């Protein structure tokens, strides 16, 4: 009868699941975004709504609430969120980073590495009770291989073409058409007035042009695969997981772009013998069950 409440507080939505210890989903609740760094009040309201709905469904049988949230587990915002939610229930609330929750949903209570490449990019891994990351520095310091990084690299080429008065490439023309811009000022206005997510969506244009045979678009995607593999290889070595490493792939760039995924796997496989790659669209919230099992086994603190 044990029930676990797992919550994935993402940048676009909060998903709450009530599960048994076999990960059977008994109830689901959805709400708006759950990133407190975007809007603390909105994130708290959305999280509170999902938590309350899950509590109403489980009544007295739930034992833990596990929440994965951007920046979760550290910082003042996380502490404030946890304090507010604790007023709603006496159940233990475990607030962790969203990458950690996603890792456990895919790899479970095993050693390995997970590479995420969506709007941003980060690599997270575990070896026993040791954990580590590479990347995850945000769009100003890193995010190499991410959708945002791809879009910015393509936009920089437009700037170079305009400065040098050379003809616009097919990719450049396609991007300008997508954002309804006709010149440099239009591009500049879009980049400096848009959110990271809006800019990152231009990666779809790069994919479309690569499929159409554009060499530079294909180059950008291959380079993204190499950069993500470089982060992954570095973390595998840092955590001493070189022997038959288990590697999970998460995020739109790695999951849905065959060029990036192929180059990523190829580059990692050149470095390590017989890696195991995991791709699965399972909800990160299901990782809550594995977190509790790891705690019970003394593999997670």
HELIX and SHEET records of a PDB file:
HELIX    1   1 UNK A   40  UNK A   58  1                                  19    
HELIX    2   2 UNK A   76  UNK A   86  1                                  11    
HELIX    3   3 UNK A   98  UNK A  107  1                                  10    
HELIX    4   4 UNK A  147  UNK A  163  1                                  17    
HELIX    5   5 UNK A  170  UNK A  178  1                                   9    
HELIX    6   6 UNK A  184  UNK A  193  1                                  10    
HELIX    7   7 UNK A  196  UNK A  200  1                                   5    
HELIX    8   8 UNK A  203  UNK A  211  1                                   9    
HELIX    9   9 UNK A  215  UNK A  238  1                                  24    
HELIX   10  10 UNK A  252  UNK A  256  1                                   5    
HELIX   11  11 UNK A  258  UNK A  271  1                                  14    
HELIX   12  12 UNK A  284  UNK A  286  5                                   3    
HELIX   13  13 UNK A  287  UNK A  296  1                                  10    
SHEET    1   A 5 UNK A  25  UNK A  31  0                                        
SHEET    2   A 5 UNK A  14  UNK A  19 -1                                        
SHEET    3   A 5 UNK A   3  UNK A   9 -1                                        
SHEET    4   A 5 UNK A  62  UNK A  69  1                                        
SHEET    5   A 5 UNK A  92  UNK A  97  1                                        
SHEET    1   B 5 UNK A 130  UNK A 135  0                                        
SHEET    2   B 5 UNK A 121  UNK A 127 -1                                        
SHEET    3   B 5 UNK A 112  UNK A 117 -1                                        
SHEET    4   B 5 UNK A 246  UNK A 250  1                                        
SHEET    5   B 5 UNK A 276  UNK A 279  1                                        
END                                                                             
